[in-house]
């Protein structure tokens, strides 16, 4: 056997192993923390399907975020959840003055001036039907939906969002949002993070519980990508790039790393995000509690695999745990 095929000489020492793990480090700037904000400022609500994850009112959220920012938290992704505000067919409270995200943004910007704040943009938590667009005669009206989505994104930008992140998967919503930001002079103050390749997935179940956004009829398979699609996913990404997306995302995480690599190979200049979604989080938590594996060991392996595939930023509910482990020097 040729000497060049002897591999043990490249991995017998810990530092040698590090030399062979290129661009897979996980630092605070590689993490984005997803959070749920509710109307009652003093509320902290348990989410039964997501152990140790909560819906926070603004006061409780500030208390929660303060030590994490001190640990090095760099960015958050905000989802609004409503309890008492009305849900209707157009999601009118997605951008009303009483919306918890609208109310929280200026205060979060003032309290945490260095924290990058992204806002999820979608109708599903605010519509009475639980879908991500406007429904007419039982089907999505795409044109009305993207008009509505663009208006919501603009309001989030006006109130302080650094990033708007449309997750609705309506056709051409990136162009609609970008155009609206430009028309209102906001394009230099707000980026667009596109959920470019968002697949229809059973892994979203706990999130829909957390966001109170379960569809009341049908499913979302007509506008979220089929699990086996590669070509359609790449078409969706290319479209979003053409329409002006600043950053790209694949969702969910571990089942779609091949798509991440495809996207990163074609668009290496774009920051690449992946969402380690609620079902992945819950699966790992319960697996570890059952003694099937060590959480830190398996989570590290998964996050490294995401970085290896080409991910720059991982959106993860484990972010507080990871920051604590970093502080301890055990991650």
Secondary structure, DSSP 8 states (H G I E B T S, - for coil): --GGG--GGGTSSHHHHHHTSTT----GGGEEEEEEE-S-TT-EEE-TTSTT-EEE-HHHHHHHHHHHHHHT--EEEEEE--SSS--BTT-GGGSSTT-HHHHHHHHHHHH-TT-EEEEEE-STTTBSS--SS-EETTEE-HHHHHHHHHHHHHHHHHHT-SEEEE-S--TTHHHHHHHHHHHTT-TTT-EEEEEEEEB--GGGHHHHHHHT---SSS-STTTSB-TT-SHHHHHHHHHHHHHT-SEEEEESSGGGHHHHHHHHHH-TTSEEEEEE-HHHHHHHHHHHHTTSS-HHHHHHHHHHHHHHHT-SEEEETTHHHHHHHHHHT--
